[in-house]
Amino acid sequence: MTVKGFSYDEIVQDALRGVVRDVLDRVSKDGLTGSHHFYLTFQTDRPDVIMPEDLRVKHPKEITVVLQHQFWDLKVDQHKFEVTLSFNESPEKIVVPFGSLISFLDPSVKFGLQFVPTQPPVMEKKGRVKTKDKDEHEEPTPGSMAAKIVALDAFRKK
């Protein structure tokens, strides 16, 4: 069903993903500063997440990776980031769409975000990605709205 108006929950989620995008973009240019390091949890069962198959078998739903000491070639664009990480002392490249993020944490400053992952794109027969039109939004139900609330209380300074 098409709903006219604003989908505030999606707008907020996109804005919060933008925080992660900006931070990672800065790190890609300037490196990590101070004691900053990141825990990024993302879905692994999406067709748009690129990672070694043996790692996907070990982590069929989600995985948390750490950007701290052993990461290389961090690249960030509007929709995804890619980075080479060390898994069992073997460098492996992963590509993570921002829509697959579940959480972001920088424990050095006690800052974290939780996300409601977006629907992964549907692959068409010729390898093209088919996405939902931006103007089409499903009407939210009371139960679905509760799952989309972003709780930040755990990360606030007391």
Phi and psi in degrees as GROMACS dihedral restraints (atoms count N, CA, C in turn):
[ dihedral_restraints ]
;  ai    aj    ak    al  type     phi  dphi    fc
    3     4     5     6     1   -90.9    20    10
    4     5     6     7     1   128.7    20    10
    6     7     8     9     1  -114.5    20    10
    7     8     9    10     1   126.2    20    10
    9    10    11    12     1   -82.6    20    10
   10    11    12    13     1   144.0    20    10
   12    13    14    15     1   119.9    20    10
   13    14    15    16     1  -156.9    20    10
   15    16    17    18     1  -106.6    20    10
   16    17    18    19     1   140.2    20    10
   18    19    20    21     1  -101.7    20    10
   19    20    21    22     1    84.2    20    10
   21    22    23    24     1   -60.3    20    10
   22    23    24    25     1   -36.0    20    10
   24    25    26    27     1   -63.3    20    10
   25    26    27    28     1   -39.6    20    10
   27    28    29    30     1   -69.7    20    10
   28    29    30    31     1   -37.5    20    10
   30    31    32    33     1   -64.0    20    10
   31    32    33    34     1   -43.4    20    10
   33    34    35    36     1   -65.8    20    10
   34    35    36    37     1   -44.0    20    10
   36    37    38    39     1   -59.6    20    10
   37    38    39    40     1   -43.5    20    10
   39    40    41    42     1   -62.3    20    10
   40    41    42    43     1   -39.8    20    10
   42    43    44    45     1   -64.7    20    10
   43    44    45    46     1   -42.0    20    10
   45    46    47    48     1   -66.8    20    10
   46    47    48    49     1   -37.7    20    10
   48    49    50    51     1   -63.0    20    10
   49    50    51    52     1   -32.6    20    10
   51    52    53    54     1   -63.1    20    10
   52    53    54    55     1   -32.7    20    10
   54    55    56    57     1   -61.5    20    10
   55    56    57    58     1   -48.0    20    10
   57    58    59    60     1   -63.4    20    10
   58    59    60    61     1   -43.7    20    10
   60    61    62    63     1   -57.8    20    10
   61    62    63    64     1   -46.6    20    10
   63    64    65    66     1   -64.8    20    10
   64    65    66    67     1   -42.5    20    10
   66    67    68    69     1   -63.3    20    10
   67    68    69    70     1   -47.4    20    10
   69    70    71    72     1   -64.9    20    10
   70    71    72    73     1   -36.1    20    10
   72    73    74    75     1   -63.7    20    10
   73    74    75    76     1   -41.6    20    10
   75    76    77    78     1   -63.5    20    10
   76    77    78    79     1   -41.7    20    10
   78    79    80    81     1   -65.7    20    10
   79    80    81    82     1   -36.0    20    10
   81    82    83    84     1   -64.5    20    10
   82    83    84    85     1   -27.9    20    10
   84    85    86    87     1   -93.3    20    10
   85    86    87    88     1   -38.8    20    10
   87    88    89    90     1  -114.6    20    10
   88    89    90    91     1    -8.3    20    10
   90    91    92    93     1    79.6    20    10
   91    92    93    94     1   175.0    20    10
   93    94    95    96     1   -77.5    20    10
   94    95    96    97     1   140.5    20    10
   96    97    98    99     1  -115.0    20    10
   97    98    99   100     1   153.2    20    10
   99   100   101   102     1    56.9    20    10
  100   101   102   103     1  -138.5    20    10
  102   103   104   105     1  -100.3    20    10
  103   104   105   106     1    12.5    20    10
  105   106   107   108     1   -60.0    20    10
  106   107   108   109     1   139.3    20    10
  108   109   110   111     1  -158.5    20    10
  109   110   111   112     1   159.1    20    10
  111   112   113   114     1  -128.6    20    10
  112   113   114   115     1   140.7    20    10
  114   115   116   117     1  -108.3    20    10
  115   116   117   118     1   119.8    20    10
  117   118   119   120     1  -117.9    20    10
  118   119   120   121     1   120.4    20    10
  120   121   122   123     1  -106.6    20    10
  121   122   123   124     1   131.9    20    10
  123   124   125   126     1  -144.5    20    10
  124   125   126   127     1   161.1    20    10
  126   127   128   129     1   -72.1    20    10
  127   128   129   130     1   139.5    20    10
  129   130   131   132     1  -106.6    20    10
  130   131   132   133     1    -9.6    20    10
  132   133   134   135     1   -94.7    20    10
  133   134   135   136     1    23.0    20    10
  135   136   137   138     1  -101.5    20    10
  136   137   138   139     1   145.8    20    10
  138   139   140   141     1   -70.3    20    10
  139   140   141   142     1   -19.4    20    10
  141   142   143   144     1   -92.3    20    10
  142   143   144   145     1    -1.1    20    10
  144   145   146   147     1   -89.7    20    10
  145   146   147   148     1   125.7    20    10
  147   148   149   150     1  -108.5    20    10
  148   149   150   151     1   121.4    20    10
  150   151   152   153     1  -159.3    20    10
  151   152   153   154     1   162.4    20    10
  153   154   155   156     1   -59.5    20    10
  154   155   156   157     1   138.4    20    10
  156   157   158   159     1   -61.9    20    10
  157   158   159   160     1   -37.4    20    10
  159   160   161   162     1   -65.0    20    10
  160   161   162   163     1   -32.6    20    10
  162   163   164   165     1   -70.7    20    10
  163   164   165   166     1   -38.0    20    10
  165   166   167   168     1   -65.3    20    10
  166   167   168   169     1   -36.4    20    10
  168   169   170   171     1   -64.9    20    10
  169   170   171   172     1   -40.5    20    10
  171   172   173   174     1   -70.2    20    10
  172   173   174   175     1   -28.6    20    10
  174   175   176   177     1  -130.7    20    10
  175   176   177   178     1    75.6    20    10
  177   178   179   180     1   -70.3    20    10
  178   179   180   181     1   -20.8    20    10
  180   181   182   183     1  -111.4    20    10
  181   182   183   184     1   -46.4    20    10
  183   184   185   186     1  -155.7    20    10
  184   185   186   187     1   162.3    20    10
  186   187   188   189     1  -147.5    20    10
  187   188   189   190     1   150.6    20    10
  189   190   191   192     1  -112.3    20    10
  190   191   192   193     1   126.2    20    10
  192   193   194   195     1  -114.2    20    10
  193   194   195   196     1   156.0    20    10
  195   196   197   198     1  -117.4    20    10
  196   197   198   199     1   128.5    20    10
  198   199   200   201     1  -103.7    20    10
  199   200   201   202     1   103.2    20    10
  201   202   203   204     1  -144.1    20    10
  202   203   204   205     1   -80.4    20    10
  204   205   206   207     1  -101.1    20    10
  205   206   207   208     1   -43.6    20    10
  207   208   209   210     1  -111.3    20    10
  208   209   210   211     1    78.0    20    10
  210   211   212   213     1  -144.2    20    10
  211   212   213   214     1   148.1    20    10
  213   214   215   216     1  -140.8    20    10
  214   215   216   217     1   158.5    20    10
  216   217   218   219     1    54.2    20    10
  217   218   219   220     1    43.5    20    10
  219   220   221   222     1   -68.9    20    10
  220   221   222   223     1   123.8    20    10
  222   223   224   225     1  -129.1    20    10
  223   224   225   226     1   138.0    20    10
  225   226   227   228     1  -129.7    20    10
  226   227   228   229     1   134.1    20    10
  228   229   230   231     1  -130.5    20    10
  229   230   231   232     1  -171.9    20    10
  231   232   233   234     1   -60.7    20    10
  232   233   234   235     1   -32.5    20    10
  234   235   236   237     1  -110.1    20    10
  235   236   237   238     1   -15.3    20    10
  237   238   239   240     1  -159.5    20    10
  238   239   240   241     1   169.0    20    10
  240   241   242   243     1  -130.3    20    10
  241   242   243   244     1   153.6    20    10
  243   244   245   246     1  -132.1    20    10
  244   245   246   247     1   146.7    20    10
  246   247   248   249     1  -157.6    20    10
  247   248   249   250     1   151.4    20    10
  249   250   251   252     1  -101.2    20    10
  250   251   252   253     1   126.4    20    10
  252   253   254   255     1  -122.8    20    10
  253   254   255   256     1   161.2    20    10
  255   256   257   258     1   -96.1    20    10
  256   257   258   259     1   118.1    20    10
  258   259   260   261     1  -116.7    20    10
  259   260   261   262     1   115.6    20    10
  261   262   263   264     1    52.2    20    10
  262   263   264   265     1    46.3    20    10
  264   265   266   267     1    62.6    20    10
  265   266   267   268     1    20.7    20    10
  267   268   269   270     1  -121.7    20    10
  268   269   270   271     1   123.9    20    10
  270   271   272   273     1   -71.8    20    10
  271   272   273   274     1   130.7    20    10
  273   274   275   276     1  -136.0    20    10
  274   275   276   277     1   136.4    20    10
  276   277   278   279     1   -89.2    20    10
  277   278   279   280     1   136.2    20    10
  279   280   281   282     1  -125.6    20    10
  280   281   282   283     1   150.4    20    10
  282   283   284   285     1  -125.1    20    10
  283   284   285   286     1   122.0    20    10
  285   286   287   288     1  -123.7    20    10
  286   287   288   289     1   111.8    20    10
  288   289   290   291     1   -68.2    20    10
  289   290   291   292     1   141.6    20    10
  291   292   293   294     1   -60.8    20    10
  292   293   294   295     1   -27.3    20    10
  294   295   296   297     1   -68.1    20    10
  295   296   297   298     1   -14.6    20    10
  297   298   299   300     1   -91.5    20    10
  298   299   300   301     1    -5.0    20    10
  300   301   302   303     1   -65.3    20    10
  301   302   303   304     1   138.5    20    10
  303   304   305   306     1  -106.5    20    10
  304   305   306   307     1   -40.6    20    10
  306   307   308   309     1  -156.5    20    10
  307   308   309   310     1   159.6    20    10
  309   310   311   312     1  -137.6    20    10
  310   311   312   313     1   132.5    20    10
  312   313   314   315     1  -140.3    20    10
  313   314   315   316     1   131.9    20    10
  315   316   317   318     1  -116.0    20    10
  316   317   318   319     1    92.1    20    10
  318   319   320   321     1   -66.4    20    10
  319   320   321   322     1   -18.2    20    10
  321   322   323   324     1   -65.4    20    10
  322   323   324   325     1   -25.6    20    10
  324   325   326   327     1  -123.4    20    10
  325   326   327   328     1    11.9    20    10
  327   328   329   330     1    54.1    20    10
  328   329   330   331     1    49.2    20    10
  330   331   332   333     1  -119.6    20    10
  331   332   333   334     1   134.2    20    10
  333   334   335   336     1  -152.1    20    10
  334   335   336   337     1   156.0    20    10
  336   337   338   339     1  -133.4    20    10
  337   338   339   340     1   145.6    20    10
  339   340   341   342     1  -118.5    20    10
  340   341   342   343     1   146.4    20    10
  342   343   344   345     1  -126.9    20    10
  343   344   345   346     1   155.3    20    10
  345   346   347   348     1   -99.2    20    10
  346   347   348   349     1   109.8    20    10
  348   349   350   351     1   -59.0    20    10
  349   350   351   352     1   147.4    20    10
  351   352   353   354     1   -79.4    20    10
  352   353   354   355     1   168.6    20    10
  354   355   356   357     1   -71.7    20    10
  355   356   357   358     1   133.9    20    10
  357   358   359   360     1   -68.5    20    10
  358   359   360   361     1   153.3    20    10
  360   361   362   363     1   -66.3    20    10
  361   362   363   364     1   151.6    20    10
  363   364   365   366     1   -95.0    20    10
  364   365   366   367     1   127.2    20    10
  366   367   368   369     1   -82.0    20    10
  367   368   369   370     1   130.2    20    10
  369   370   371   372     1   -84.6    20    10
  370   371   372   373     1   172.6    20    10
  372   373   374   375     1   -57.5    20    10
  373   374   375   376     1   -37.1    20    10
  375   376   377   378     1   -92.5    20    10
  376   377   378   379     1    20.9    20    10
  378   379   380   381     1    81.2    20    10
  379   380   381   382     1     4.9    20    10
  381   382   383   384     1   -85.8    20    10
  382   383   384   385     1   153.0    20    10
  384   385   386   387     1   -93.8    20    10
  385   386   387   388     1   129.6    20    10
  387   388   389   390     1  -106.8    20    10
  388   389   390   391     1   125.6    20    10
  390   391   392   393     1  -120.3    20    10
  391   392   393   394     1   160.6    20    10
  393   394   395   396     1   -70.2    20    10
  394   395   396   397     1   141.2    20    10
  396   397   398   399     1   -60.4    20    10
  397   398   399   400     1   142.3    20    10
  399   400   401   402     1   -63.4    20    10
  400   401   402   403     1   -30.5    20    10
  402   403   404   405     1   -79.1    20    10
  403   404   405   406     1   -14.7    20    10
  405   406   407   408     1   -95.2    20    10
  406   407   408   409     1   119.6    20    10
  408   409   410   411     1  -130.5    20    10
  409   410   411   412     1   138.7    20    10
  411   412   413   414     1   -75.2    20    10
  412   413   414   415     1   145.4    20    10
  414   415   416   417     1   -72.1    20    10
  415   416   417   418     1   126.7    20    10
  417   418   419   420     1   -72.3    20    10
  418   419   420   421     1   148.3    20    10
  420   421   422   423     1  -103.6    20    10
  421   422   423   424     1   159.7    20    10
  423   424   425   426     1   -55.7    20    10
  424   425   426   427     1   -39.1    20    10
  426   427   428   429     1   -67.6    20    10
  427   428   429   430     1   -37.7    20    10
  429   430   431   432     1   -72.1    20    10
  430   431   432   433     1   -28.6    20    10
  432   433   434   435     1   -67.5    20    10
  433   434   435   436     1   -37.3    20    10
  435   436   437   438     1   -62.7    20    10
  436   437   438   439     1   -34.5    20    10
  438   439   440   441     1   -72.9    20    10
  439   440   441   442     1   -15.4    20    10
  441   442   443   444     1   -99.9    20    10
  442   443   444   445     1     1.8    20    10
  444   445   446   447     1   -75.9    20    10
  445   446   447   448     1   133.2    20    10
  447   448   449   450     1   -95.8    20    10
  448   449   450   451     1   117.2    20    10
  450   451   452   453     1   -97.2    20    10
  451   452   453   454     1   119.4    20    10
  453   454   455   456     1  -112.0    20    10
  454   455   456   457     1    -1.5    20    10
  456   457   458   459     1   -56.4    20    10
  457   458   459   460     1   -36.5    20    10
  459   460   461   462     1   -65.1    20    10
  460   461   462   463     1   -19.8    20    10
  462   463   464   465     1  -104.7    20    10
  463   464   465   466     1    -0.4    20    10
  465   466   467   468     1   -77.9    20    10
  466   467   468   469     1   144.4    20    10
  468   469   470   471     1   -74.1    20    10
  469   470   471   472     1   139.3    20    10
